[in-house]
């Protein structure tokens, strides 16, 4: 059901914005195909036996034993993972606040995600499973996106430029940009629990939280410059359920995540560069007590996310030889 909602929303956005096939679409298709092919090659490599399997195979041949060993039981190990996916964001209210000038609300913004347009929806994570393999921890980074529909008829409430806001307009009439398109980025620390091992399959659950580091792209037409930089905008939380299929030296996994993030973005009117410098500039402003010149933008992004990817597994030598 989530996938159908996402697909319908995606094509509604394209239709409403007059999307047509262009050479750029071919480039995006090539980028997507390359990413999928890269994941496929790594998964294939993970499925191939490594050098440590040779002595075991030779010993079986000498002893006349068959190769019907039981699957490796999950235990203490570390993994590095990467994934692609598709999110769906619930509609949420967007607020624009600047003392004495703006106190605007755009109700129920239907955020679009475009997960397969460049830059792709992607993520990376590092896991550490403890002795026994039942409990673990994970640092997870997710690069999602959120776009406000610019051409749909939209209701404004409150005040804008010191005047009552128009009741029914299109966002593009007042904003050049309203999106988090170089990342609705979430960095989280999570606790994990495996629900057992069933052959090569291992289901798991997790819960955690962290910080939001989106690339805020907001430009009100009456502002002389745009806000276009990475920012810390608040905390986020997530819960997840997944299924891991274990291969020789890695795993393929499919996972569902439910996330929500409260955004409070300072509208600085600055074109940023890269995340560490943008974070330092934001910290310096915070330390000096400087208010953002164009006010504040805020919303809450609540999302369903379906992801799939691979893990590369690093098993301690002592555990691997048990």
Legacy VTK file of the C-alpha trace (Angstrom):
# vtk DataFile Version 3.0
C-alpha trace
ASCII
DATASET POLYDATA
POINTS 322 float
0.000 0.000 0.000
2.864 2.364 0.879
4.540 1.723 -2.466
1.329 2.462 -4.387
0.824 5.743 -2.510
4.430 6.732 -3.189
4.188 5.892 -6.890
0.921 7.769 -7.317
2.313 10.829 -5.532
5.472 10.748 -7.635
3.597 10.730 -10.944
1.077 13.334 -9.763
4.016 15.644 -9.089
5.486 15.014 -12.520
2.156 15.612 -14.233
1.496 18.820 -12.278
4.927 20.182 -13.174
4.680 19.358 -16.881
7.408 16.721 -16.784
8.547 15.339 -20.101
11.239 12.862 -21.034
14.529 14.766 -21.398
18.172 13.817 -21.874
18.636 14.337 -18.130
16.205 11.484 -17.513
18.490 9.189 -19.497
21.440 10.259 -17.359
19.432 9.549 -14.182
18.465 6.127 -15.538
22.136 5.355 -16.146
23.027 6.515 -12.612
20.304 4.331 -11.104
21.339 1.323 -13.183
24.955 1.809 -12.149
24.029 1.966 -8.458
21.897 -1.178 -8.693
24.633 -2.968 -10.643
27.227 -1.999 -8.030
25.084 -3.400 -5.232
24.529 -6.562 -7.245
28.255 -7.075 -7.758
29.014 -6.582 -4.068
26.235 -9.008 -3.092
27.656 -11.526 -5.571
31.103 -11.084 -4.050
29.624 -11.587 -0.580
28.080 -14.860 -1.721
31.371 -16.262 -3.024
33.494 -18.395 -0.702
36.627 -16.833 0.670
40.022 -18.429 1.193
39.067 -19.684 4.648
36.577 -22.104 3.074
39.270 -24.113 1.244
40.774 -25.986 4.216
37.279 -26.925 5.387
36.327 -28.221 1.924
39.555 -30.222 1.682
38.997 -31.723 5.126
35.514 -32.815 4.070
36.901 -34.493 0.965
39.509 -36.376 2.995
37.029 -37.540 5.605
34.371 -38.371 3.010
31.896 -36.054 4.739
29.169 -34.401 2.763
28.899 -30.632 2.400
25.673 -30.391 4.381
27.028 -28.192 7.165
24.390 -26.303 9.152
24.193 -22.576 8.348
26.412 -20.230 10.297
24.670 -19.176 13.482
24.756 -15.383 14.006
27.181 -14.421 16.729
29.603 -11.637 17.640
30.392 -9.753 14.442
30.613 -6.345 12.791
28.992 -5.333 9.513
29.088 -2.420 7.122
25.980 -1.885 5.026
24.685 0.273 2.190
21.185 0.532 0.789
18.712 2.181 -1.572
15.038 2.679 -0.888
11.842 4.679 -1.213
10.093 6.804 1.446
6.628 8.238 1.825
6.215 11.435 3.871
2.931 12.240 5.540
1.552 15.736 4.807
2.571 18.245 7.473
2.170 21.940 8.247
5.000 24.257 7.216
5.604 27.379 9.297
7.540 30.517 8.379
8.268 32.921 11.227
10.087 36.248 11.181
9.399 38.697 13.957
7.295 41.630 12.792
7.097 40.424 9.180
6.053 36.782 8.663
3.881 34.423 10.672
2.820 32.096 7.872
1.424 28.561 7.932
0.996 26.354 4.883
-1.253 23.515 6.101
-0.818 19.892 5.019
2.079 20.225 2.613
2.152 16.992 0.579
5.900 16.456 0.486
7.229 14.577 -2.548
10.291 12.367 -2.325
11.590 11.486 -5.844
13.873 8.731 -4.459
15.166 7.624 -7.874
16.058 11.090 -9.162
19.600 12.333 -8.657
20.646 12.541 -5.867
19.241 9.106 -5.068
17.706 8.034 -1.801
20.492 6.062 -0.130
21.930 5.113 3.230
24.908 3.574 4.983
25.326 1.932 8.370
27.762 0.202 10.709
26.562 -2.545 13.055
28.175 -4.297 15.993
26.567 -7.500 17.300
27.531 -8.608 20.807
28.521 -12.064 22.025
25.688 -14.483 21.286
24.494 -12.408 18.341
21.103 -11.507 19.825
21.687 -7.842 20.695
23.606 -5.177 18.845
24.049 -1.490 18.076
23.951 0.407 14.814
24.966 3.839 13.544
22.704 4.598 10.585
22.855 7.479 8.085
19.876 8.022 5.764
19.805 10.462 2.846
16.151 11.044 2.019
14.515 14.054 0.331
11.418 16.245 0.658
9.967 18.639 -1.930
6.961 20.916 -1.525
4.556 20.841 -4.514
5.089 24.200 -6.194
2.155 24.329 -8.634
-0.735 22.843 -6.656
-3.440 25.161 -5.320
-2.481 25.707 -1.689
-4.043 27.487 1.259
-1.949 30.034 3.197
-2.905 31.269 6.660
-1.423 33.948 8.906
0.653 36.904 7.733
3.226 37.284 4.965
5.351 40.403 4.430
3.355 42.096 7.184
0.028 41.540 5.415
-2.713 38.911 5.666
-1.606 35.875 3.691
-3.529 35.059 0.492
-6.015 32.260 1.051
-5.495 30.174 -2.100
-2.307 30.415 -4.156
0.453 28.300 -5.611
3.667 27.966 -3.624
5.727 29.038 -6.653
3.998 32.441 -6.581
5.784 33.264 -3.316
8.706 30.827 -3.058
11.537 30.109 -5.473
12.568 27.094 -3.361
10.921 25.063 -0.625
12.642 21.711 -0.245
15.231 19.584 1.531
16.533 17.968 -1.636
20.226 17.409 -0.970
19.124 15.549 2.038
16.437 15.073 4.596
19.510 13.604 6.303
19.165 11.598 9.516
22.050 10.281 11.622
20.870 7.868 14.323
22.205 5.533 17.009
20.051 2.411 17.345
19.651 -0.637 19.515
19.024 -3.924 17.671
17.631 -7.322 18.604
17.619 -10.462 16.470
14.468 -12.556 16.685
16.299 -15.797 15.967
17.891 -17.588 13.033
15.782 -19.654 10.635
18.168 -21.299 8.222
19.858 -18.475 6.368
17.162 -15.966 7.395
17.463 -13.771 10.455
14.665 -11.275 11.326
15.484 -8.310 13.560
13.966 -5.202 15.111
15.453 -1.929 16.278
14.747 1.478 17.759
16.837 4.609 18.025
17.209 8.315 17.589
19.636 10.983 16.565
20.005 14.313 14.808
18.702 15.784 11.560
21.255 17.401 9.241
19.226 18.417 6.181
20.325 20.570 3.296
17.747 23.329 3.682
16.749 25.030 0.441
14.255 27.805 1.162
13.931 31.049 -0.796
11.018 33.416 -0.338
10.718 35.639 -3.410
10.872 38.827 -1.328
14.164 37.766 0.311
17.257 38.991 -1.563
19.144 35.687 -1.113
18.305 32.033 -0.563
19.115 29.661 2.290
21.047 26.818 0.700
23.173 25.001 3.264
23.485 21.986 5.553
22.000 22.623 8.983
21.305 21.013 12.304
17.525 21.329 12.662
16.596 19.088 15.600
16.184 15.504 16.780
14.702 12.499 15.022
13.536 9.008 15.981
13.054 5.731 14.158
11.773 2.191 14.640
12.577 -0.608 12.216
11.908 -4.215 11.316
14.037 -6.163 8.865
14.872 -9.539 7.397
18.474 -10.528 6.706
19.460 -13.309 4.308
22.947 -14.458 5.211
25.497 -15.356 2.534
29.106 -16.534 2.871
30.780 -13.256 3.820
27.863 -10.850 3.775
24.099 -10.515 3.771
21.243 -9.123 1.733
18.527 -7.365 3.730
15.070 -5.863 3.313
13.801 -3.442 5.947
10.900 -1.189 6.893
11.565 1.980 8.903
9.172 4.449 10.512
10.793 7.808 11.184
9.844 11.258 12.348
11.909 14.411 12.569
11.057 17.865 13.904
12.668 20.593 11.812
13.478 24.105 13.016
15.633 25.572 10.235
17.329 28.994 10.484
16.849 30.995 7.285
20.288 32.527 6.908
20.243 33.582 3.263
23.607 31.873 2.812
24.855 29.509 0.117
26.775 26.859 2.040
29.599 24.629 0.871
30.014 21.283 2.646
28.627 19.886 5.854
31.507 20.451 8.350
31.939 24.100 7.340
28.194 24.722 7.380
27.953 23.160 10.859
30.800 25.316 12.154
29.168 28.461 10.762
25.863 27.526 12.423
27.604 26.823 15.738
29.368 30.203 15.558
26.050 31.983 14.992
24.467 30.113 17.882
27.369 30.949 20.198
27.175 34.658 19.346
23.380 34.746 19.817
22.867 35.967 16.255
19.329 35.592 14.906
18.937 34.347 11.314
18.188 37.374 9.094
15.263 35.763 7.238
13.596 34.104 10.226
12.835 30.443 10.887
11.183 27.630 8.950
9.721 24.626 10.755
7.853 21.421 10.015
7.681 17.756 11.036
8.561 15.002 8.568
6.908 11.686 9.473
7.779 8.892 7.069
7.393 5.283 6.037
10.582 3.990 4.435
11.222 0.702 2.648
14.887 -0.070 1.991
16.976 -2.897 0.607
20.716 -3.394 0.482
23.663 -5.494 1.562
25.984 -6.002 4.536
29.651 -6.855 4.329
30.365 -8.969 7.398
33.528 -8.910 9.533
33.536 -11.921 11.880
36.223 -12.136 14.569
38.613 -14.971 13.755
37.860 -16.782 17.000
34.111 -16.735 16.232
34.612 -17.749 12.602
36.492 -20.924 13.549
33.971 -22.157 16.115
LINES 1 323
322 0 1 2 3 4 5 6 7 8 9 10 11 12 13 14 15 16 17 18 19 20 21 22 23 24 25 26 27 28 29 30 31 32 33 34 35 36 37 38 39 40 41 42 43 44 45 46 47 48 49 50 51 52 53 54 55 56 57 58 59 60 61 62 63 64 65 66 67 68 69 70 71 72 73 74 75 76 77 78 79 80 81 82 83 84 85 86 87 88 89 90 91 92 93 94 95 96 97 98 99 100 101 102 103 104 105 106 107 108 109 110 111 112 113 114 115 116 117 118 119 120 121 122 123 124 125 126 127 128 129 130 131 132 133 134 135 136 137 138 139 140 141 142 143 144 145 146 147 148 149 150 151 152 153 154 155 156 157 158 159 160 161 162 163 164 165 166 167 168 169 170 171 172 173 174 175 176 177 178 179 180 181 182 183 184 185 186 187 188 189 190 191 192 193 194 195 196 197 198 199 200 201 202 203 204 205 206 207 208 209 210 211 212 213 214 215 216 217 218 219 220 221 222 223 224 225 226 227 228 229 230 231 232 233 234 235 236 237 238 239 240 241 242 243 244 245 246 247 248 249 250 251 252 253 254 255 256 257 258 259 260 261 262 263 264 265 266 267 268 269 270 271 272 273 274 275 276 277 278 279 280 281 282 283 284 285 286 287 288 289 290 291 292 293 294 295 296 297 298 299 300 301 302 303 304 305 306 307 308 309 310 311 312 313 314 315 316 317 318 319 320 321
